[in-house]
Amino acid sequence: LVEKFGIDPNNAFAFWDWVGGRYSVCSAVGVLPLSLQYGFSVVEKFLKGASSIDQHFKSTSLEENIPVLLGLLSVWNVSFLGYPARAILPYSQALEKFAPHIQQVSMESNGKGV
C-alpha cells in the first residue's frame, strides 16, 4: 500500500496493525520519522507545544478555550450553515499529501463515522 500511496517500499518502516496511535503524530510511530528528519531536539519542542495545548484545553474556561471554540465552530458550520466539508489548501508541493492525512486523522478522531 505504501507504493500505491507514492512511497518507495524500500523507504517504508513496517509495524504491526495492532500498534496503537499509528496516525497520531505524538505517538511513538509518529515521532520516529519526525525525529529522524528533524532531530529529537526539534521534536521535543513540538511535543512540548502539544502538551501546552492539552493543558490549555484542560484548564481554560469554555469561553476562552481554543479547541472547544474550534469544535463548536465546526458544529456550527456543518449543522447550522450547512457546509458539509472544510477546505484544506496546501500551499507547497511538499504538502501534497497533507489533505489526505488530515482526512485520515479526522476519521480516526471520529471513530471512522465520517
N, C-alpha and C positions, 0 to 999 in steps of 0.2 A: 504493500500500500504506500510506502514512502516514495517508491519510484513513481507511482501514479500521481502523487502529490507534487512531484518535481524535485525530489531529493535523491541523490545518488545513493543506492543501498549500501555502498562501501562507507558512507558517512553517517549511517544510521546507528543509533545507540539503542539496542534492543533491551526490553524489560518485559516482565510478565504482565498480563492484563489484569491481574488481581492487585497490582500495586496501586495504592490509594493516592489521590491527588495528582493524577497523571496530567491534568490540564491546568493545574494551579502553578502559577509562576513562582509561588513561595514554597512549593513542595521540594523535596529532595530531587525529584526528576526535573522540575523547572529550574532550580537553582544551579544544577550541574552545568548545563550548556552556557548559562549566563556567566558562571564563574570561569569557565574555560575561555570564553570570548573576552570578558572584560576584567577578569581578576577578582578575587574574593573581596578585596578592599572596597571595590565599587559595589559589588553585590551586597555586601554588609550594609552599606549606606542605603541601598534600595530597600533591604529588609527592615531597617530602622524606620524608613519612611512608611512602609506598610504597617508596621506596629503603631506608628504615630496616628495614622488614620483609624486604626482599630480602637485605640484609646479615645480618640475624639468621638467616635461613634458611641462608645460605651459611656462616656462621661458628660457629653454635651446635651443641653436641653433640646427638645424636638424642634423648637423654633429656630435654632442656630446649627442644627446637626446636618452637615453637608450630605452624607449618604442617605439620610432619611428624606431630605428635601429632594434629592435627585430621584429617589424611588417614587416619591409622591408625584413629581413632575412627569415621570414615565407613565404612571397610572392615569394621570390627568390627560396626557396626550393621547393615550390609547382609548380610554374609557369615555372621556367626555368630548374630546375634539375629534375622535375617530381616526387618528393617524395609526395605521396598522404596523408601521415599521419605523426604524430610525436609520438615518444615513451615516455611514462611516466612510469618509472620503480620504483615502491615503494620498499624501502629497509628495510621495517619493517612491521610486521603483523598489527600494529596499523594503517598503511596507506593503507590497502587493499581496502578501498572504495575511495581512493584519485583519481585514474584514472577515474572512472565513474563520480566523482564530477567535475573534470576538463573538461570532455567531456560536461557535462551539462552547465557549466559556458561558455564554448566556444560556444555552441549552443545558449545560451541566448545572448551572445555578438554579434553573427552573425544574430540575428533575426530568429533563427531556420532555417536558409537557408542551413545548413550543415547537 
